[in-house]
Amino acid sequence: MQPLLTVSETITRLLPRFLFLLHFFPPELTFKMLK
């Protein structure tokens, strides 16, 4: 197993969703949802 590769894959998969949220919601609201 390669932890770094796993983390990279996870970020690659989650990043589009994060950008999708930022596109429709203000950054402040998005950060509140994440917390």
Helices and strands as residue ranges (DSSP letters): H 3-24, H 27-34
